[in-house]
Amino acid sequence: MLDVDLVNNINHYLEMKGIRYSNELRMGIGIPDITINFGANRRLKPLDDYFLVSILAYVNDRRMVTFTEIQETFLLGLEKVKQYVSTLVNLSIVIIKTPWLKL
């Protein structure tokens, strides 16, 4: 089992039991993620994943990026990148215009 799978399993268990308050395990640096929704649409789900927020910030800075650019910047596998981007698309934050990703 990969480290990331173990962390995901632990986070899932803690979330199902209602006792997960941060993503400290994923960050690995001892600083819990804190999500504040000031000024954002109230329907928007708080983003509490380090890579999700980082990818969103990267897209926001560049306005248009490719999946390959995200993959090379964050050293993630293509499937993980697609998963994170899919989450951002489902939240109506970004749009996929093959092969570009737009904010």
N, C-alpha and C positions, 0 to 999 in steps of 0.2 A: 504494500500500500504506500502510495506517495504521501509526502508530508502534507501537501495541499488537500488531498483526499481526507486525511485524518482530521485536519483543521475543519474542513467542511462538515464532516460527520459530527464532530464535537459541537460546532456552532448550530447545526440542525437539531441535535438533541437538546441543547440548552434553550433554543427557541421554542421547540415543541413543549418543553416543560415550563415555559414562561419565565425563565431566569436569565436570559441573555440580554444584557444591557449595553454591550459594546462589542466591537470587533477586535479586541485587543490581541487575540490569538493570531488573527490574520496579519495584523500590522507587525507583530513581532518585536516592537521597540518599546513596549510598556506604556504607550500612551493610548488610552481608549478613544475611539472615534466618538465625537459628539455631534449630533445633527440638530441644527436649528433652522427653522423654515421661515426666517424673517424675509418679508418682501416677495416670497415665492407664492405661486398659486397654491391655495389650500388643498386642491385635489392632488397635487404632486406628492408622490410618496417620497419621504426623506431618503436620500442616498446615503447608505451607511457602509459602503464597500470602498476600500481604499482605491482599488484599480478602477472601479466604475467612476468615481469622482475624478481620478487622475486622467482617465481617457476623455471624459467630458471636458475637462480643462484644456487638454491637448487639442481637441477638436475646436473648442471655443477660440483658442489662440490662433489656429491656422485657418479656421472657417471651412476648409475642405481638405480631407485627408483620405488616404486609401487604407484598406485593411492591412496591406503589407507595411505601410508606414507605422501603423499602431503596433503591429507585431514586432517590428524591429526596434521601436522605441521602448516598449515595455517588456521585451523578451518573453512574450507569451506565445503559446501555440495558437495556430489559426483557429481551432475550434473554441478555445477560451475567448479569443478576440470576438468571434462571431456571437458567442454567448453574451458577452458584455454589451456589444453593440445592439443585439436583439433586445436586451433589457432597456437600453436607452430609446430604441425605436418604439417599444411597447408603452413607454412612459411619454411618448410624443415629444421627446426632447431633440432628437436628431432624425434625419431623413437619409435613407440610402438611395443614392442615384448611381447605379453601377458604373464604374467601380469606385465612385467617390462617396464619401460620407460627409453630409452637410449639417450644420447646426441650424 
